[in-house]
Structure formats: C-alpha cells, structure tokens
Amino acid sequence: MDWLGAVQRLRREGRPGVLVTVTSVRGHAPREAGAKMVVSADGSWGTIGGGNLEATAIEQARVLIAAGTLVPLTLAAALNEHETNRHGQQCCGGVVDVFLEPLPARPVVAVFGIGHVGLELGRILSRLPLVVHLADSRSAQLTAAAGLGLEDGPADVHLTHAPIPETLMAALPGGAHVLIMSHDHAEDMVLCDAALRRGDLGSIGLIGSSAKWARFRKRLREAGHTDAAIDTITCPIGLPGLHGKEPAVIAISTAAALLEALQREPGAGLHAADASAALTPGAPGK
C-alpha cells in the first residue's frame, strides 16, 4: 500500500496518523525531496530512507499521535558519523529536513434512515470534515440521496443499502456517532438495541417524541438493558431550544447538537473553525 492508500485507510477506519515528507535534501541522502510515508500508532507505510532518519521520524510521529496535537513538526537530520543518534549512524553525508503533518481521525457519523430529515441532515454533514454513513433499508432512498451531490463537500460520504441495518451498526468503528431515524419504529428499536449492545459508541441519538421514547425505554428494559445504558441514548434529538417540525429545522438542530458533542471530544479532528468554514454560505467544497 502506498502513502495515499494508507491515508485513505486511516480515514476510513477513523484512526489518526502522521504524513511524513522529506522537504529538502542537501548533499547525499537515502531518499529525494518529496519522498513520503505515513505513520499510525501501530504501523507505517512507505519509507523516507530507513535507518535513524526514519526511526526518529516514526518515533516523533507517534509522540504527536499520542498527544493528539494538530501542530506540524519539522525535523532536521545530519547524516554523518559525527552525529549522536538513538537508532544508529547514517553516513550518507547529507542533511535532510522532514515535515511531520498530523492527520487527525475524522469523526465517524452514521445516519440510519434517509427519509426527509435524513436527506436534509446528509446535506449538512456532507459540508463538514467527517466520515458520514447514510444508510437505509429501502433502496429507493439511496437513489434520492445519490442525486444530492453529497460527494462535492469535504466529507467522505458512504451511501449504504442496509436491508439488515444492525449489520452496519456492528461494523462501525468504536467512538462512532449514531443517529437513528428510520421510517419504521420496529427498525428503530432493533437499531437502539444493537447500539446499546456495542457499548463503545461516541453517542446515540433517536428521532422521536417523548411519548415514543417512553415506549422505547420500556422495551429496552425488557430486552435486558440497564437504565444507565438506556440513558446513553438521546431522544428527542437536537438542541432543546430550537423548535420546529420541518425536516430542515430538525436536521439543523440535530447537526448543531452533534457539532457541540464533537468539539468537546479530546483530540477531535473537528474544531470550531472547521465547522464555521464548512457551514458558511459559499464555502468551497473539496
């Protein structure tokens, strides 16, 4: 796998990494300017030349990942026998500058049900630096979503026909944020049960009224879930002070509440500036 494939893999899996690039070479060095590699917490792809240079870059990249920092770092390495190095000598004779660029994990958001509200929510989320899964058990809804131009925004949008939606629920990475709003209350119940049985999701939201939620709480207790677990589901969803039953209003309220939650996450890849820029009218897409 090359470095570009590695970046895509980490993004797809919701994991952070660091892109390491040789920015300048003076004299002899094992790789040329522009050589790249990608480092994760437990792996690496590509090479910038091996030896102490590469080992040091990997070590520093993992320090950045562990700290959750988004600030890039530049390393300068002299490749000669007079340098004291932690990982052995390199005697190529040159001097190399290496740029370490953090690649924060993109938050993963899964919307189960892309009816009127789900479609409006998909439009909004596609304008943010997220990995977005839009799933529906009805294939016709995928056709409607495909015509919205969701791929033009900065999000990585995945449209999924999910006749058995709990299968997709099980496949989501830990820490994913889930919003349940299908056309069928029975399907919603199955998804709530599947979400609670995972126990590692970032948040779970369920569309509906307080009356619907009272019925669901009762049934979830009967399914064996504790009150503490059930309380991790938010229903109704959205900002409490923003009222309205129009699909766009519900979608805006839901997206705003989600953004608040995402910005509270330590080391989150989504920050206020990202959200503001993405939601500003006329903001460029990718």
N, C-alpha and C positions, 0 to 999 in steps of 0.2 A: 504494500500500500504506500503511495506517495504522500507527501505532506498535505496536499489538498484533500485527498481522500480521508486522511486522519482528522483534519479539521471538521469535515462533514460528519465523520463517525462520532466524534466527541459531541458535536452539536446535537446530533440525532439522539444520542444516549443521555443528554443532559449533564455532561461532565465537563469540568473546566480543564484548560490546558494552557500551554505557552507556545507561541510560534517563535522559533529561534532563527535569526537570519544573520549571515555574515554580511556586514555592511561595507567593510573596507579591508583591503589586504595590502600591506607594504612589505615588499620582499617576498621570500618564498613561504608558502603555506600549503597545507594539505587540500584545501578547497578554495574556490574562487569566490569573489564577492557575489552575493545573490544566492549562495547555497542556503538551503533551509532544512529545518527539521521541526517536528512537533513533539512536545513532551507532555505527558499526563502524570498523574500521581503515581501510576504504576506501570507506565510503558513509554515507548518512544518510537518514532517513525522517521526515516530519513537519517541523514548524517551531515555534520559540518566538518568532518575530518577525523573523528576519533581521538584517542589519546586524552591528555589532560585537558585540552581545549574543550572537547565535547563533554567529558565527565564533569568539568566545572560548570558548563552551561546547563547541563541536566540538573545538577545539584542546586544551582541558583534558581532554576525554573521551578523546582519543587518547593523551594522556600516561598516563592511568590504564590504558588497554588495554595500552600498550607495557610498563608497569611490572608488569602482572599483579596490581595491587593489588585488594583486595576492600573497602577502606575508602571510604565515600562522601565526597563533597566538596560543600561549599556555596559558591557564588559570589554576590557582591553587586555589582550594576552600577548606577551612576548614569547616567541617560540625559540628559545635558545637554552643552552646548557647551564647558563648562569642563574636562571630563574629558580626560585624555590617553589615547588608545586606540590599539591596534595596528591595528585594522581599520576606521578611520573614525569619524566622530561620529554619534551619535544624539541628537536634540534633542527627544525626546518630553517630557522634563521630569520623569519619574518615577524611582523606584528599584525595582529588581527583584531578588528573590532566586531563585536557581536551584539545584536539588538534582541532583547527578550520582550516580547509583546504578550501580555496576559490575554487569554481568551476565556472570559467568564462563561460559566454554564448558563445557557439560555433557560429561563423558566419554561416548564412544560405545562401547557393548559389543555385539557380535554373537555370538549363540549359534547355531551351526549344528547342528541336531538337538535336537528337544524330545521325547525319549523320557522314561524315568523320571527320569534325572538332570537332563536339560534342563528338565523341568517344575518340579522342586524348585528348580533354580537360578533359573528365571524368577520364582518366588515371592519369593526373597530379593532379587534385583536390582530387582524392582518396588518395593521399600521404600526405595530409595536414589535420590538426585537424579542420575539417569543418563538417557541415551537408550539404550534397550535394543531390539535387534532379535532376535526369536526366529523362526528360520526352519527349515523342514523341507520335504523333498521330498515328504512324504506329507500329503495334505490332511487326513486324519483327525486328525493330531496337532494341527493348528491348531484343530479343533473342541474337542479336550480342553483346550487352553490357554485358549481363549476363555471357558471356564466357571470359571476360577480367580479371577476378579475382579482381574486384574492392573492394571486401569485405576484401581483405588481407591488405589493408592500414589502416591508423589511422582514416580516415574519416568515418562518418556514411552515407552510400550511399543508396539512395532510388530510385529504378527504377520504373517509373510510365508510364503505357499506358494511354495516355490522349487524347481520341478522341475529347474532348471539353477542350482544354488546358487552356482556361481562367478560368475554374473551379479551377484548381490547383493554378493559379495565385492568385485567390481570397483567397485561403486557406493559403497562405504563411504568416509567422509572420511578423509584422512590422519590418522594417530595413533589410529585406532580400535583397540580391543582385541578380539581374535577368540578364541573358544573353539569348538573343533571336536569334536563328539561325536555324529555321525550314527549311524544303525543299520547302516550299510554301510561296511566298511573301504575299498572301492573309492571311495566318495564322499568319505570322509575324505582319501584320497590326493589326489584331484582338488583338494580344498579346500586342503590343505597346499601343493600346487604353486602354486595360484592366489595364495595368501597370500604365498609367497616371491617370486613374480614381481612383486608390487607393490613391496616393499622400503620401504614407508613406514608400516607399521602400528605401533601402540604396543606390542603384544605378541601372540604367537600361542601358544595352548595346545591340546594334543591329548590327549584322554582315551585311556587305554590303559595296558597293562603295559610293562615294559622290553623284553619279547620283541617285542611289536608295534612298539615304537619302533625296535628294531634292524632289523626288516624295512623299516620306512618310511625309515630313514636310507639304507639301501642303494638303495632305489628312487629316492629323491630325488637321490642322487648320480648315478644312471644317467640321470636326467632333466636333468642338467647343472647342478645347484645345488652351490655350494661348501660345504665343511664349515663355514665361518664363517657362511654364510647359514642352513644347516640348524640350527646351534646356537642360532638365534634362536627356534626352536620349543621350548616346554617340554613335555616328556612324561616321566613322568606329570605330571598337573596337581595343584594343591592344595598344602597345607602338608605338608612332608616328615614331620613328627612326628605328624600326625593320621591315624590308620589306621581302616579300615572299608570294607566294600563296599556298605553300604546306600546307596541313592540319595541320601537326605537327608544322610548323612555326607559323601559325595563332594561334594555341592553346597555344603555349609557350608565345607568345606575349600577348594574352588575359589574361592568368593566371598571368603573371608578372604585368600587369596593375591592375588587381584585387587585387593582394597582396599589391601593393602600397596603394590602397584605404583602404584595411582592416587594414593596420598598422597605418594609420592616425586616425582611429576611437578611441575616448576616451574610455578607459577601455576595449579595444578589447582583446579577448581571443587568438588572433593570433599575435605573435610577430616575429621579425626578426629571432631569434634563432630557433623558431619552424619551420619557412618556410625553413631556411637553412638546418636544420637537415633532414626535410622531403624530400627535393629535392636532397640531397647528394646521389650519386650512392652508393648502398649497404646499405642505411639506413634501419634499421629494421622497419617492419610494426607492427601492433598490435598483 
